[in-house]
Amino acid sequence: MFNIFYMTIAIRKKLIIAIAVLLLPNEAMKGQSFETTDNAGAVKTNSFWSDWFVQMDLDMSLQNPYGYNFSHVFPNGKSFGVDVAIGKWFTPQVGVRGKLNWENGIGLFRNDHANWLAPFDEPGKNMDKGGYLGLYGDALLNLHNFFGSYRPERAWNLSAYPRVGVNYNFGVSKGSLVLGAGVLNTYRLNDRWSLYADLAYMLSGSGFVGMTKEEGGTGTGSNSNGYFSLGLGAQLNLGKSHTDEHSVNTNRFWHNWFVQIGTDMSLQNPYGCNFSEVFPNGKTFGMNAAVGKWFTPEYGLRGRVNWENGLIENKSLKWVPPVEDPGKNYDDHGYALLSLEALVNITNVFIGYNADKKWHTTAFFRAGLITHFALNSGSPVLGAGIEQSYRLNDRLSLFAAAGYQFTTSESSVSITGMDIGEGSNGFFDIDLGVSIDLGKRTWHKE
């Protein structure tokens, strides 16, 4: 009996100590803890393992299917769930976050009037089958630090983010690509803990919404078929706050910009078609242009536009819409892909920054919208790739890149409709071009 009593006391003491360690400020674990420099607007970057954070919240989603009056979202489209996320700040201005959402799967938050949660007009079945999951990637842009100076002691921080991801609805066993945007507002309690509110709106395909075309679904991912998400939760800052041999002094916001111009070839890979026949059935040519910025030697963002199948015609092309007459795609000036890309310079991540280095290997993660002018509607795109560059001088570099992106059935010869999450409906693109650095390009080591 006494042994159990003393064991209970010991366990309680350990719990109290653990809670105290978590709640008290800790110099070894801070978020957004960059060291300022003599150059206004610049900071000294931290180690790769610094400035990480985790988040957890409760959230409410408000479904907004295409063609339905949003004023009826209560109770037809309301659901509750939980989110967990992990992220990292690369500089005070830019970071990334991966987020997992499990919605409408916890019985405590049951809504028996949720007609707009798939299967459509069958309230309760979505929760009975486990609700839905969403996996999202966010590019975080701290607005305070973008438009003002970085202050480590600032309590309130407002960030905006574009979002890309996928979701899967257990109610209809279907998935879809997701594009969205949102705002994240955090309040720092101490060096370890913050509270936050997170509001986002996401566009998704009707495979996720679970509507047939007769019910108002588009079947292809175009138009809204979207939903709001509102989360309230807590953030825990992780990672060491010291610098190392990979650390550099960053430049000001208007430094380290670049533009790119190139030509490319796409290889369409529609669901259900044999890729060995891509020549000539799925081959097109085009041009691309991009503008981007490196925030550190390792991490950057790039906006890119690709105009395809509008200058060089492939008269044997069969695998681009409209299905009944693929040649009309070229006659109506092809298609355009507008995307935002997160850049990770693999060379600098693992080797460290060297201003004299010529060869650089960069991975990129792409999200955007594709529009076929012959169809006059758009679809979401999600992809990734590798780029190899060779620096000729302080301004010019040559680059070659290869990527693969998924899209919905509207941008493919195979009209998979509600099954858009089950097939690839994607295409390769192979790019060659030149990159031009703008302004100051180097970082400085101390």
Rosetta blueprint (number, residue, H / E / L):
1 M L
2 F H
3 N H
4 I H
5 F H
6 Y H
7 M H
8 T H
9 I H
10 A H
11 I H
12 R H
13 K H
14 K H
15 L H
16 I H
17 I H
18 A H
19 I H
20 A H
21 V H
22 L H
23 L H
24 L L
25 P L
26 N L
27 E L
28 A L
29 M L
30 K L
31 G L
32 Q L
33 S L
34 F L
35 E E
36 T E
37 T L
38 D L
39 N L
40 A L
41 G L
42 A L
43 V E
44 K E
45 T L
46 N L
47 S L
48 F L
49 W L
50 S L
51 D L
52 W E
53 F E
54 V E
55 Q E
56 M E
57 D E
58 L E
59 D E
60 M E
61 S E
62 L E
63 Q E
64 N E
65 P L
66 Y L
67 G L
68 Y L
69 N L
70 F H
71 S H
72 H H
73 V H
74 F H
75 P H
76 N H
77 G L
78 K E
79 S E
80 F E
81 G E
82 V E
83 D E
84 V E
85 A E
86 I E
87 G E
88 K E
89 W E
90 F L
91 T L
92 P L
93 Q L
94 V E
95 G E
96 V E
97 R E
98 G E
99 K E
100 L E
101 N E
102 W E
103 E E
104 N L
105 G L
106 I L
107 G H
108 L H
109 F H
110 R L
111 N L
112 D L
113 H L
114 A L
115 N L
116 W L
117 L L
118 A L
119 P L
120 F L
121 D L
122 E L
123 P L
124 G L
125 K H
126 N H
127 M H
128 D H
129 K L
130 G L
131 G L
132 Y E
133 L E
134 G E
135 L E
136 Y E
137 G E
138 D E
139 A E
140 L E
141 L E
142 N E
143 L H
144 H H
145 N H
146 F H
147 F H
148 G L
149 S L
150 Y L
151 R L
152 P L
153 E L
154 R L
155 A L
156 W E
157 N E
158 L E
159 S E
160 A E
161 Y E
162 P E
163 R E
164 V E
165 G E
166 V E
167 N E
168 Y E
169 N E
170 F L
171 G L
172 V L
173 S L
174 K E
175 G E
176 S E
177 L E
178 V E
179 L E
180 G E
181 A E
182 G E
183 V E
184 L E
185 N E
186 T E
187 Y E
188 R E
189 L L
190 N L
191 D L
192 R L
193 W E
194 S E
195 L E
196 Y E
197 A E
198 D E
199 L E
200 A E
201 Y E
202 M E
203 L E
204 S E
205 G L
206 S H
207 G H
208 F H
209 V H
210 G L
211 M L
212 T L
213 K H
214 E H
215 E H
216 G L
217 G L
218 T L
219 G L
220 T L
221 G L
222 S L
223 N L
224 S L
225 N L
226 G E
227 Y E
228 F E
229 S E
230 L E
231 G E
232 L E
233 G E
234 A E
235 Q E
236 L E
237 N E
238 L E
239 G L
240 K L
241 S L
242 H L
243 T L
244 D L
245 E L
246 H L
247 S L
248 V L
249 N E
250 T L
251 N L
252 R L
253 F L
254 W L
255 H L
256 N L
257 W E
258 F E
259 V E
260 Q E
261 I E
262 G E
263 T E
264 D E
265 M E
266 S E
267 L E
268 Q E
269 N E
270 P L
271 Y L
272 G L
273 C L
274 N L
275 F H
276 S H
277 E H
278 V H
279 F H
280 P H
281 N H
282 G L
283 K E
284 T E
285 F E
286 G E
287 M E
288 N E
289 A E
290 A E
291 V E
292 G E
293 K E
294 W E
295 F L
296 T L
297 P L
298 E L
299 Y E
300 G E
301 L E
302 R E
303 G E
304 R E
305 V E
306 N E
307 W E
308 E E
309 N L
310 G L
311 L L
312 I L
313 E L
314 N L
315 K L
316 S L
317 L L
318 K L
319 W L
320 V L
321 P L
322 P L
323 V L
324 E L
325 D L
326 P L
327 G H
328 K H
329 N H
330 Y H
331 D H
332 D L
333 H L
334 G L
335 Y E
336 A E
337 L E
338 L E
339 S E
340 L E
341 E E
342 A E
343 L E
344 V E
345 N E
346 I H
347 T H
348 N H
349 V H
350 F H
351 I H
352 G L
353 Y L
354 N L
355 A L
356 D L
357 K L
358 K L
359 W E
360 H E
361 T E
362 T E
363 A E
364 F E
365 F E
366 R E
367 A E
368 G E
369 L E
370 I E
371 T E
372 H E
373 F L
374 A L
375 L L
376 N L
377 S E
378 G E
379 S E
380 P E
381 V E
382 L E
383 G E
384 A E
385 G E
386 I E
387 E E
388 Q E
389 S E
390 Y E
391 R E
392 L L
393 N L
394 D L
395 R L
396 L E
397 S E
398 L E
399 F E
400 A E
401 A E
402 A E
403 G E
404 Y E
405 Q E
406 F E
407 T E
408 T L
409 S H
410 E H
411 S H
412 S L
413 V L
414 S L
415 I L
416 T L
417 G H
418 M H
419 D H
420 I L
421 G L
422 E L
423 G L
424 S L
425 N L
426 G E
427 F E
428 F E
429 D E
430 I E
431 D E
432 L E
433 G E
434 V E
435 S E
436 I E
437 D E
438 L E
439 G L
440 K L
441 R L
442 T L
443 W L
444 H E
445 K L
446 E L
